[in-house]
């Protein structure tokens, strides 16, 4: 199973699509019933969708896998007592078949398999490959982490003093939970081809008048290169690359393993962080409403 996409609702969906395609580097993957779909160069039908709505919201975070994986995940979630919706068909690129389930703080996850496959496009240093992780704020990160492990069979990769990193394949984290007073979207990370592609992305955003809110730098857990930006539509997005791939023998790290020297907030020590802008953006996207 892999993280496939995130579905967002925004008041100005057209503006968000314009930014994500002309500046961020995603490509048009079609529109249906007023919802716009954008893809990267990876072999996925789309990685983010934008629907118009009065208020900003996360409609779902979507994982995709083989039909058997999805069926087994559904059985497991039901056995774990999770709130699980019926199997259904989704009218969207990829023609997904799957179901919704709700996390302990109303997080809406969707698991599906795609009936229509799409080809990988040539990697491009100015375009994201795919979404590689979504970080969510939580009021109780341990309960939300337990849910992913027990209901979906995900695995804990690392735990710091304020975040838990959870994986569903060999990518160090697909979901990370940040300790917070609210349950909301912290940021969405888009994987770039290489280091050069991240740096070129920073340049492209600067050309559009947007400075990094944090970065460039290299994280501790996941060891990925990062640059964060607060978008004109209110969400924080990240260009990232060199995300660590790990196996079953990965030793789960704890807060003691992930300490920085005073004033250091990443491996390199050159990144500046606009905490005020990032904190404001973190309040913008909450989960829309229970779907079950
Ligand atoms: Fe990130």
Boltz pocket constraint, residues with backbone or C-beta under 6 A from the ligand:
constraints:
  - pocket:
      binder: B
      contacts: [[A, 133], [A, 135], [A, 187], [A, 189], [A, 226], [A, 238]]
      max_distance: 6.0
